[in-house]
């Protein structure tokens, strides 16, 4: 039994059982994709969230309200099992191919959830931009595009960094729901190891250690970035 558990431990790191990708690689890949897409989309939705036009601001507010107000587990199930059950999805080959993949559905759910939270983080940071910086930029004759590109967004993204780092950690923990879409992440490998060996402490203990190590690396990276960026911001 211990030998079987050892094989599963290797699967956490080397992917000998679950295919070419290990549980660790799958978790990090899902996290990276979710954060990359979420970061880019959130910049635009945060700007729209602060728009003076209600027909721009309203739909974004509704989106963030829905995805922040419902459990991520339900969102994954809705996208993975619910959307694929729709007739027009099954009748459209491209949509059917996309939503039949548990990996695609998981990443989509995580991206949408991340966008909802990150949009509010960035929107709040944009609103907190000192009025003097905006007025000075306008006095130089900057267009609205350049105002956001050169003044508002760089300042807001730095100011939002502590809150965003917490969101990244929460997204790492959220990847543990990958088993909902049958994606072989760290927790899925731990569940398989526990089912095969009944060594619950060893199986889930390894998973907990791996999540903790990844969290420590992310926290350390963000602390380093914060020291380099926020020092100049608050020194003004």
KESE-695563 format. One record per residue (C-alpha): residue in one letter; x, z, y. Coordinates in steps of 0.02 Angstrom, whole numbers, always signed. Layout:
% KESE-695563
<site rest="A" c1="X" c3="Z" c2="Y"/>
...
//
This chain:
% KESE-695563
<site rest="X" c1="+0" c3="+0" c2="+0"/>
<site rest="X" c1="+143" c3="+40" c2="+119"/>
<site rest="X" c1="+218" c3="-129" c2="+79"/>
<site rest="X" c1="+55" c3="-215" c2="+127"/>
<site rest="X" c1="+51" c3="-118" c2="+291"/>
<site rest="X" c1="+230" c3="-170" c2="+326"/>
<site rest="X" c1="+178" c3="-351" c2="+307"/>
<site rest="X" c1="+40" c3="-325" c2="+433"/>
<site rest="X" c1="+160" c3="-241" c2="+553"/>
<site rest="X" c1="+265" c3="-399" c2="+546"/>
<site rest="X" c1="+108" c3="-496" c2="+587"/>
<site rest="X" c1="+95" c3="-397" c2="+750"/>
<site rest="X" c1="+261" c3="-472" c2="+804"/>
<site rest="X" c1="+301" c3="-625" c2="+697"/>
<site rest="X" c1="+135" c3="-697" c2="+637"/>
<site rest="X" c1="+175" c3="-707" c2="+452"/>
<site rest="X" c1="-5" c3="-676" c2="+398"/>
<site rest="X" c1="-118" c3="-746" c2="+531"/>
<site rest="X" c1="-31" c3="-912" c2="+561"/>
<site rest="X" c1="+112" c3="-963" c2="+675"/>
<site rest="X" c1="+59" c3="-847" c2="+817"/>
<site rest="X" c1="+79" c3="-659" c2="+806"/>
<site rest="X" c1="-49" c3="-534" c2="+870"/>
<site rest="X" c1="+69" c3="-492" c2="+1014"/>
<site rest="X" c1="+90" c3="-674" c2="+1065"/>
<site rest="X" c1="-98" c3="-706" c2="+1058"/>
<site rest="X" c1="-133" c3="-554" c2="+1166"/>
<site rest="X" c1="-2" c3="-603" c2="+1296"/>
<site rest="X" c1="-58" c3="-785" c2="+1295"/>
<site rest="X" c1="-240" c3="-739" c2="+1322"/>
<site rest="X" c1="-189" c3="-619" c2="+1461"/>
<site rest="X" c1="-77" c3="-747" c2="+1546"/>
<site rest="X" c1="-209" c3="-884" c2="+1544"/>
<site rest="X" c1="-346" c3="-768" c2="+1606"/>
<site rest="X" c1="-241" c3="-702" c2="+1750"/>
<site rest="X" c1="-172" c3="-873" c2="+1799"/>
<site rest="X" c1="-342" c3="-957" c2="+1811"/>
<site rest="X" c1="-422" c3="-801" c2="+1884"/>
<site rest="X" c1="-291" c3="-784" c2="+2020"/>
<site rest="X" c1="-308" c3="-963" c2="+2082"/>
<site rest="X" c1="-498" c3="-965" c2="+2078"/>
<site rest="X" c1="-511" c3="-794" c2="+2161"/>
<site rest="X" c1="-416" c3="-850" c2="+2315"/>
<site rest="X" c1="-549" c3="-979" c2="+2354"/>
<site rest="X" c1="-696" c3="-869" c2="+2306"/>
<site rest="X" c1="-627" c3="-727" c2="+2412"/>
<site rest="X" c1="-621" c3="-842" c2="+2563"/>
<site rest="X" c1="-799" c3="-898" c2="+2526"/>
<site rest="X" c1="-852" c3="-717" c2="+2502"/>
<site rest="X" c1="-808" c3="-687" c2="+2686"/>
<site rest="X" c1="-889" c3="-846" c2="+2747"/>
<site rest="X" c1="-1011" c3="-834" c2="+2891"/>
<site rest="X" c1="-1125" c3="-959" c2="+2801"/>
<site rest="X" c1="-1249" c3="-868" c2="+2688"/>
<site rest="X" c1="-1265" c3="-1016" c2="+2568"/>
<site rest="X" c1="-1078" c3="-1002" c2="+2533"/>
<site rest="X" c1="-1067" c3="-812" c2="+2533"/>
<site rest="X" c1="-1229" c3="-780" c2="+2437"/>
<site rest="X" c1="-1193" c3="-870" c2="+2272"/>
<site rest="X" c1="-1019" c3="-792" c2="+2263"/>
<site rest="X" c1="-1092" c3="-619" c2="+2293"/>
<site rest="X" c1="-1221" c3="-650" c2="+2156"/>
<site rest="X" c1="-1085" c3="-707" c2="+2036"/>
<site rest="X" c1="-976" c3="-554" c2="+2067"/>
<site rest="X" c1="-1126" c3="-438" c2="+2057"/>
<site rest="X" c1="-1181" c3="-507" c2="+1888"/>
<site rest="X" c1="-1009" c3="-507" c2="+1807"/>
<site rest="X" c1="-961" c3="-336" c2="+1875"/>
<site rest="X" c1="-1130" c3="-265" c2="+1829"/>
<site rest="X" c1="-1133" c3="-318" c2="+1645"/>
<site rest="X" c1="-1015" c3="-265" c2="+1504"/>
<site rest="X" c1="-874" c3="-384" c2="+1462"/>
<site rest="X" c1="-921" c3="-368" c2="+1277"/>
<site rest="X" c1="-1094" c3="-438" c2="+1316"/>
<site rest="X" c1="-1017" c3="-578" c2="+1419"/>
<site rest="X" c1="-905" c3="-631" c2="+1275"/>
<site rest="X" c1="-1050" c3="-629" c2="+1153"/>
<site rest="X" c1="-1159" c3="-728" c2="+1274"/>
<site rest="X" c1="-1028" c3="-863" c2="+1299"/>
<site rest="X" c1="-966" c3="-868" c2="+1118"/>
<site rest="X" c1="-1132" c3="-856" c2="+1026"/>
<site rest="X" c1="-1265" c3="-887" c2="+1156"/>
<site rest="X" c1="-1207" c3="-1043" c2="+1247"/>
<site rest="X" c1="-1156" c3="-1132" c2="+1087"/>
<site rest="X" c1="-1333" c3="-1109" c2="+1023"/>
<site rest="X" c1="-1407" c3="-1214" c2="+1163"/>
<site rest="X" c1="-1465" c3="-1386" c2="+1110"/>
<site rest="X" c1="-1387" c3="-1482" c2="+1254"/>
<site rest="X" c1="-1219" c3="-1400" c2="+1216"/>
<site rest="X" c1="-1228" c3="-1450" c2="+1033"/>
<site rest="X" c1="-1280" c3="-1627" c2="+1081"/>
<site rest="X" c1="-1133" c3="-1649" c2="+1199"/>
<site rest="X" c1="-973" c3="-1675" c2="+1097"/>
<site rest="X" c1="-853" c3="-1610" c2="+1229"/>
<site rest="X" c1="-954" c3="-1453" c2="+1261"/>
<site rest="X" c1="-983" c3="-1424" c2="+1076"/>
<site rest="X" c1="-797" c3="-1439" c2="+1042"/>
<site rest="X" c1="-755" c3="-1317" c2="+1182"/>
<site rest="X" c1="-884" c3="-1182" c2="+1143"/>
<site rest="X" c1="-856" c3="-1191" c2="+956"/>
<site rest="X" c1="-681" c3="-1120" c2="+985"/>
<site rest="X" c1="-676" c3="-930" c2="+992"/>
<site rest="X" c1="-513" c3="-938" c2="+1089"/>
<site rest="X" c1="-589" c3="-1049" c2="+1225"/>
<site rest="X" c1="-742" c3="-938" c2="+1241"/>
<site rest="X" c1="-637" c3="-781" c2="+1251"/>
<site rest="X" c1="-525" c3="-850" c2="+1388"/>
<site rest="X" c1="-675" c3="-916" c2="+1485"/>
<site rest="X" c1="-761" c3="-746" c2="+1478"/>
<site rest="X" c1="-603" c3="-655" c2="+1533"/>
<site rest="X" c1="-572" c3="-779" c2="+1674"/>
<site rest="X" c1="-748" c3="-760" c2="+1743"/>
<site rest="X" c1="-739" c3="-570" c2="+1729"/>
<site rest="X" c1="-569" c3="-567" c2="+1813"/>
<site rest="X" c1="-627" c3="-682" c2="+1952"/>
<site rest="X" c1="-775" c3="-568" c2="+1989"/>
<site rest="X" c1="-666" c3="-414" c2="+2013"/>
<site rest="X" c1="-518" c3="-500" c2="+2095"/>
<site rest="X" c1="-631" c3="-589" c2="+2218"/>
<site rest="X" c1="-692" c3="-423" c2="+2286"/>
<site rest="X" c1="-514" c3="-355" c2="+2293"/>
<site rest="X" c1="-450" c3="-504" c2="+2391"/>
<site rest="X" c1="-605" c3="-516" c2="+2500"/>
<site rest="X" c1="-583" c3="-335" c2="+2553"/>
<site rest="X" c1="-399" c3="-365" c2="+2590"/>
<site rest="X" c1="-443" c3="-517" c2="+2696"/>
<site rest="X" c1="-568" c3="-414" c2="+2795"/>
<site rest="X" c1="-433" c3="-283" c2="+2823"/>
<site rest="X" c1="-316" c3="-407" c2="+2907"/>
<site rest="X" c1="-268" c3="-334" c2="+3077"/>
<site rest="X" c1="-365" c3="-425" c2="+3215"/>
<site rest="X" c1="-207" c3="-438" c2="+3318"/>
<site rest="X" c1="-125" c3="-552" c2="+3190"/>
<site rest="X" c1="-275" c3="-667" c2="+3189"/>
<site rest="X" c1="-286" c3="-672" c2="+3379"/>
<site rest="X" c1="-101" c3="-708" c2="+3396"/>
<site rest="X" c1="-114" c3="-852" c2="+3272"/>
<site rest="X" c1="-262" c3="-925" c2="+3365"/>
<site rest="X" c1="-168" c3="-909" c2="+3529"/>
<site rest="X" c1="-34" c3="-1020" c2="+3453"/>
<site rest="X" c1="-169" c3="-1148" c2="+3417"/>
<site rest="X" c1="-169" c3="-1134" c2="+3228"/>
<site rest="X" c1="-307" c3="-1222" c2="+3134"/>
<site rest="X" c1="-416" c3="-1119" c2="+3017"/>
<site rest="X" c1="-323" c3="-1191" c2="+2867"/>
<site rest="X" c1="-153" c3="-1141" c2="+2936"/>
<site rest="X" c1="-222" c3="-973" c2="+2990"/>
<site rest="X" c1="-269" c3="-932" c2="+2811"/>
<site rest="X" c1="-114" c3="-1012" c2="+2735"/>
<site rest="X" c1="+16" c3="-934" c2="+2849"/>
<site rest="X" c1="-61" c3="-773" c2="+2913"/>
<site rest="X" c1="-215" c3="-706" c2="+2824"/>
<site rest="X" c1="-180" c3="-744" c2="+2640"/>
<site rest="X" c1="+3" c3="-689" c2="+2634"/>
<site rest="X" c1="-40" c3="-526" c2="+2720"/>
<site rest="X" c1="-198" c3="-497" c2="+2617"/>
<site rest="X" c1="-117" c3="-534" c2="+2449"/>
<site rest="X" c1="+22" c3="-410" c2="+2483"/>
<site rest="X" c1="-101" c3="-279" c2="+2539"/>
<site rest="X" c1="-208" c3="-307" c2="+2384"/>
<site rest="X" c1="-61" c3="-291" c2="+2264"/>
<site rest="X" c1="-88" c3="-107" c2="+2211"/>
<site rest="X" c1="-272" c3="-139" c2="+2172"/>
<site rest="X" c1="-232" c3="-304" c2="+2087"/>
<site rest="X" c1="-101" c3="-221" c2="+1976"/>
<site rest="X" c1="-236" c3="-103" c2="+1912"/>
<site rest="X" c1="-347" c3="-253" c2="+1875"/>
<site rest="X" c1="-207" c3="-333" c2="+1774"/>
<site rest="X" c1="-190" c3="-177" c2="+1667"/>
<site rest="X" c1="-378" c3="-173" c2="+1641"/>
<site rest="X" c1="-373" c3="-356" c2="+1589"/>
<site rest="X" c1="-238" c3="-315" c2="+1461"/>
<site rest="X" c1="-351" c3="-181" c2="+1388"/>
<site rest="X" c1="-498" c3="-303" c2="+1394"/>
<site rest="X" c1="-405" c3="-424" c2="+1280"/>
<site rest="X" c1="-436" c3="-298" c2="+1140"/>
<site rest="X" c1="-613" c3="-370" c2="+1134"/>
<site rest="X" c1="-540" c3="-532" c2="+1065"/>
<site rest="X" c1="-603" c3="-485" c2="+893"/>
<site rest="X" c1="-778" c3="-522" c2="+959"/>
<site rest="X" c1="-731" c3="-706" c2="+960"/>
<site rest="X" c1="-627" c3="-691" c2="+799"/>
<site rest="X" c1="-464" c3="-716" c2="+895"/>
<site rest="X" c1="-315" c3="-636" c2="+802"/>
<site rest="X" c1="-246" c3="-525" c2="+940"/>
<site rest="X" c1="-158" c3="-357" c2="+919"/>
<site rest="X" c1="-317" c3="-261" c2="+883"/>
<site rest="X" c1="-380" c3="-392" c2="+759"/>
<site rest="X" c1="-218" c3="-377" c2="+660"/>
<site rest="X" c1="-236" c3="-187" c2="+665"/>
<site rest="X" c1="-414" c3="-198" c2="+600"/>
<site rest="X" c1="-358" c3="-314" c2="+458"/>
<site rest="X" c1="-215" c3="-196" c2="+415"/>
<site rest="X" c1="-332" c3="-47" c2="+412"/>
<site rest="X" c1="-457" c3="-140" c2="+302"/>
<site rest="X" c1="-321" c3="-186" c2="+178"/>
<site rest="X" c1="-225" c3="-21" c2="+172"/>
<site rest="X" c1="-345" c3="+114" c2="+235"/>
<site rest="X" c1="-197" c3="+183" c2="+334"/>
<site rest="X" c1="-296" c3="+203" c2="+494"/>
<site rest="X" c1="-168" c3="+306" c2="+588"/>
<site rest="X" c1="-26" c3="+185" c2="+550"/>
<site rest="X" c1="-127" c3="+27" c2="+581"/>
<site rest="X" c1="-203" c3="+74" c2="+748"/>
<site rest="X" c1="-51" c3="+179" c2="+797"/>
<site rest="X" c1="+58" c3="+23" c2="+799"/>
<site rest="X" c1="-73" c3="-67" c2="+903"/>
<site rest="X" c1="-80" c3="+78" c2="+1027"/>
<site rest="X" c1="+110" c3="+79" c2="+1044"/>
<site rest="X" c1="+115" c3="-108" c2="+1076"/>
<site rest="X" c1="-20" c3="-97" c2="+1210"/>
<site rest="X" c1="+73" c3="+49" c2="+1288"/>
<site rest="X" c1="+238" c3="-47" c2="+1291"/>
<site rest="X" c1="+157" c3="-199" c2="+1372"/>
<site rest="X" c1="+74" c3="-86" c2="+1500"/>
<site rest="X" c1="+239" c3="-2" c2="+1543"/>
<site rest="X" c1="+321" c3="-172" c2="+1570"/>
<site rest="X" c1="+178" c3="-232" c2="+1682"/>
<site rest="X" c1="+175" c3="-70" c2="+1783"/>
<site rest="X" c1="+363" c3="-77" c2="+1807"/>
<site rest="X" c1="+356" c3="-259" c2="+1862"/>
<site rest="X" c1="+218" c3="-225" c2="+1988"/>
<site rest="X" c1="+307" c3="-71" c2="+2057"/>
<site rest="X" c1="+462" c3="-179" c2="+2086"/>
<site rest="X" c1="+359" c3="-313" c2="+2174"/>
<site rest="X" c1="+268" c3="-183" c2="+2279"/>
<site rest="X" c1="+431" c3="-106" c2="+2338"/>
<site rest="X" c1="+493" c3="-277" c2="+2393"/>
<site rest="X" c1="+334" c3="-338" c2="+2477"/>
<site rest="X" c1="+240" c3="-187" c2="+2544"/>
<site rest="X" c1="+394" c3="-112" c2="+2627"/>
<site rest="X" c1="+401" c3="-254" c2="+2752"/>
<site rest="X" c1="+213" c3="-249" c2="+2776"/>
<site rest="X" c1="+203" c3="-65" c2="+2820"/>
<site rest="X" c1="+364" c3="-69" c2="+2922"/>
<site rest="X" c1="+276" c3="-167" c2="+3059"/>
//
